[in-house]
Amino acid sequence: MARIKKPELNLILAEKLLSWADKYDVANDGYVRGLYEALSARKNLQVWASLNPIEYLPMPELKAGLSMAKWTRFITVLRNVLVFLPVALTWAAVGEATTAFSKYLKANGSDIVNFLDFWQNGYGVLDDKWKIATVALLDFLIIMVVIVLTLLASVFSRRVSDLQIIAEKETDRERILLSVEIASYLFDKQKVTNVTMNQSLARAIDKLLNATDAIEATAKSLEKTSKSKGFD
């Protein structure tokens, strides 16, 4: 039966890089594109090995909570506008009541009526929508809406902040893990220096010691097996 050929490490790493880049919409970054092509073709890796991935991998733009952030801004703007509406409505009502009161005085100069009493009752001259009770009720309702919008803006803002903190931690974690994988793979592709030579030598010695221990353990196991079977 033919053995299934395993994917080469450079292709696996290239796919991981591309998957990460697509996830965070940074596939067009110069470092990402160049490194992906180099890994896929397994060419010029020595050049890319001289670059620190943690420094050159792009920082993804955080998109968590963007929709909620837009709603938060909209609510905040609406709240800021509504704050001035009761004042504007009240002064508009004062203006309408003053005009109507002047007309009333011209028509009924002998009557003794104060302005607040006229504003409240209208006396058939002032429209009901401009009476003080109606305006006061509208001002109250607008202020209640402003309070609700303020609470919503505060809750949404806190939620957006929490989502961005979580997303930032996850993004940093994935970026660092990918950087470590890239650095580990490209380490052996670096230009030979005293540092890389010493580290490569240390790795080789470590592998040799592990192999020696494995051979020794196997020899002891075989020796025990042969003794138990009477081959001594």
C-alpha positions as CSV (number, residue, x, y, z in Angstrom):
1,M,0.0,0.0,0.0
2,A,1.4,3.3,-1.0
3,R,2.2,5.7,1.8
4,I,0.3,9.0,1.9
5,K,2.7,11.8,1.4
6,K,2.4,14.3,4.2
7,P,2.2,18.1,3.4
8,E,5.5,19.8,3.7
9,L,6.0,22.1,6.6
10,N,6.4,25.2,4.4
11,L,3.0,24.6,2.7
12,I,1.3,24.0,6.1
13,L,2.7,27.3,7.4
14,A,1.8,29.1,4.3
15,E,-1.8,28.0,4.6
16,K,-1.9,29.0,8.3
17,L,-0.5,32.5,7.3
18,L,-3.1,32.9,4.6
19,S,-5.9,31.7,6.8
20,W,-4.9,34.2,9.5
21,A,-4.5,37.0,7.0
22,D,-8.0,36.3,5.5
23,K,-9.6,36.2,8.9
24,Y,-8.3,39.7,9.8
25,D,-8.4,41.2,6.3
26,V,-4.6,41.8,6.0
27,A,-3.9,39.5,3.0
28,N,-2.7,42.5,1.0
29,D,-0.1,43.5,3.5
30,G,3.4,43.5,1.9
31,Y,5.0,41.3,4.5
32,V,2.2,38.8,4.5
33,R,2.1,38.5,0.7
34,G,5.8,38.2,0.3
35,L,6.2,35.7,3.0
36,Y,3.3,33.6,1.7
37,E,4.8,33.5,-1.8
38,A,8.3,32.6,-0.3
39,L,6.9,29.8,1.8
40,S,4.7,28.4,-1.0
41,A,7.7,28.4,-3.5
42,R,10.2,27.6,-0.7
43,K,12.5,30.4,-2.1
44,N,14.4,33.3,-0.6
45,L,13.6,32.0,2.9
46,Q,17.0,33.2,4.1
47,V,15.9,36.8,3.4
48,W,12.6,36.4,5.3
49,A,14.4,34.6,8.1
50,S,16.3,37.8,8.9
51,L,13.0,39.7,9.6
52,N,11.4,39.3,13.0
53,P,7.7,38.2,12.5
54,I,6.5,39.8,15.7
55,E,7.6,43.1,14.3
56,Y,6.5,42.7,10.7
57,L,3.2,40.9,11.0
58,P,0.5,43.6,10.7
59,M,-1.7,44.5,13.6
60,P,-5.2,43.6,12.6
61,E,-7.9,46.2,12.9
62,L,-10.4,45.3,15.6
63,K,-13.9,44.9,14.3
64,A,-15.6,43.5,17.4
65,G,-18.5,45.7,18.5
66,L,-18.4,48.0,15.5
67,S,-22.2,47.7,14.9
68,M,-22.9,48.4,18.5
69,A,-20.4,51.3,18.5
70,K,-22.4,52.9,15.6
71,W,-25.6,52.6,17.5
72,T,-23.9,54.1,20.6
73,R,-22.8,57.1,18.6
74,F,-26.2,57.5,17.1
75,I,-27.9,57.3,20.5
76,T,-25.4,59.8,21.9
77,V,-26.0,62.3,19.2
78,L,-29.8,61.9,19.5
79,R,-29.6,62.3,23.2
80,N,-27.5,65.5,22.9
81,V,-30.0,67.0,20.5
82,L,-33.0,66.1,22.6
83,V,-31.4,67.7,25.7
84,F,-32.1,71.2,24.1
85,L,-35.6,70.3,22.8
86,P,-37.5,71.0,26.1
87,V,-35.9,74.5,26.3
88,A,-36.7,75.2,22.6
89,L,-40.3,73.9,23.0
90,T,-40.9,75.9,26.2
91,W,-39.7,79.2,24.6
92,A,-41.8,78.5,21.5
93,A,-44.8,78.0,23.7
94,V,-44.0,81.3,25.6
95,G,-43.8,83.1,22.3
96,E,-47.2,81.7,21.2
97,A,-48.8,82.4,24.5
98,T,-47.4,86.0,24.6
99,T,-48.8,86.7,21.1
100,A,-52.2,85.2,22.0
101,F,-52.2,87.1,25.3
102,S,-51.7,90.4,23.5
103,K,-54.6,89.7,21.2
104,Y,-56.7,88.7,24.2
105,L,-55.9,92.0,26.0
106,K,-56.8,94.0,22.9
107,A,-60.2,92.3,22.7
108,N,-60.9,92.1,26.4
109,G,-59.0,95.0,28.0
110,S,-61.4,95.4,30.9
111,D,-61.0,91.8,32.1
112,I,-58.4,91.2,34.8
113,V,-56.4,88.1,33.7
114,N,-52.8,87.4,34.5
115,F,-50.4,85.8,32.0
116,L,-50.0,82.4,33.7
117,D,-53.8,82.0,34.1
118,F,-54.2,82.8,30.4
119,W,-51.4,80.4,29.4
120,Q,-53.1,77.7,31.4
121,N,-56.7,78.2,30.1
122,G,-56.2,79.8,26.7
123,Y,-59.6,81.5,26.9
124,G,-60.4,80.4,23.3
125,V,-57.5,82.4,21.9
126,L,-54.5,80.1,22.6
127,D,-54.4,76.7,20.9
128,D,-54.5,73.7,23.3
129,K,-51.1,72.4,22.1
130,W,-49.4,75.6,23.4
131,K,-51.0,75.6,26.9
132,I,-48.6,75.3,29.8
133,A,-49.9,71.9,30.9
134,T,-49.4,70.4,27.5
135,V,-45.9,71.9,27.1
136,A,-44.9,70.8,30.6
137,L,-46.1,67.2,29.8
138,L,-44.1,67.2,26.5
139,D,-41.0,68.5,28.3
140,F,-41.3,65.7,30.9
141,L,-41.6,63.0,28.3
142,I,-38.6,64.4,26.4
143,I,-36.5,64.5,29.5
144,M,-37.5,60.8,30.3
145,V,-36.4,59.8,26.8
146,V,-33.1,61.6,27.3
147,I,-32.6,59.7,30.6
148,V,-33.3,56.4,28.9
149,L,-31.0,57.2,26.0
150,T,-28.2,58.2,28.4
151,L,-28.5,54.8,30.2
152,L,-28.5,53.0,26.9
153,A,-25.5,54.9,25.6
154,S,-23.6,54.1,28.8
155,V,-24.5,50.3,28.7
156,F,-23.7,50.1,25.0
157,S,-20.4,51.9,25.4
158,R,-19.3,49.6,28.2
159,R,-20.3,46.5,26.2
160,V,-18.3,47.8,23.2
161,S,-15.3,48.3,25.4
162,D,-15.6,44.8,26.8
163,L,-15.9,43.2,23.4
164,Q,-12.9,45.1,22.1
165,I,-10.7,44.1,25.1
166,I,-11.7,40.4,24.5
167,A,-11.1,40.7,20.8
168,E,-7.7,42.4,21.3
169,K,-6.5,39.7,23.6
170,E,-7.6,37.0,21.2
171,T,-6.0,38.8,18.2
172,D,-2.7,39.3,20.1
173,R,-2.7,35.6,21.1
174,E,-3.2,34.4,17.5
175,R,-0.7,36.8,16.1
176,I,2.0,35.8,18.7
177,L,1.4,32.1,18.1
178,L,1.7,32.6,14.3
179,S,4.9,34.7,14.8
180,V,6.4,31.9,16.9
181,E,5.6,29.3,14.3
182,I,7.1,31.4,11.5
183,A,10.2,32.2,13.6
184,S,10.7,28.5,14.5
185,Y,10.4,27.4,10.9
186,L,12.7,30.1,9.5
187,F,15.3,29.8,12.2
188,D,17.3,27.1,10.3
189,K,17.1,29.2,7.2
190,Q,19.0,32.1,8.7
191,K,22.4,33.1,7.5
192,V,25.0,31.2,9.4
193,T,26.4,33.1,12.3
194,N,28.1,32.1,15.6
195,V,24.7,32.4,17.3
196,T,22.8,30.3,14.8
197,M,25.6,27.8,14.6
198,N,25.8,27.3,18.3
199,Q,22.0,27.0,18.6
200,S,21.9,24.5,15.7
201,L,24.7,22.6,17.3
202,A,22.9,22.5,20.6
203,R,19.8,21.2,18.9
204,A,21.8,18.5,17.1
205,I,23.5,17.4,20.3
206,D,20.1,17.3,22.1
207,K,18.7,15.1,19.3
208,L,21.8,12.9,19.5
209,L,21.5,12.4,23.2
210,N,17.8,11.6,22.9
211,A,18.6,9.0,20.2
212,T,21.3,7.6,22.4
213,D,19.0,7.2,25.3
214,A,16.4,5.6,23.1
215,I,19.0,3.1,21.7
216,E,20.2,2.3,25.2
217,A,16.6,1.7,26.5
218,T,15.9,-0.5,23.5
219,A,19.1,-2.5,24.1
220,K,18.2,-3.1,27.8
221,S,14.7,-4.2,26.8
222,L,16.1,-6.7,24.3
223,E,18.6,-7.9,26.9
224,K,15.8,-8.6,29.4
225,T,13.8,-10.3,26.7
226,S,16.6,-12.6,25.7
227,K,17.3,-13.5,29.3
228,S,13.7,-14.3,30.0
229,K,13.6,-16.6,27.0
230,G,16.8,-18.5,28.0
231,F,19.2,-17.1,25.5
232,D,21.7,-16.1,28.2
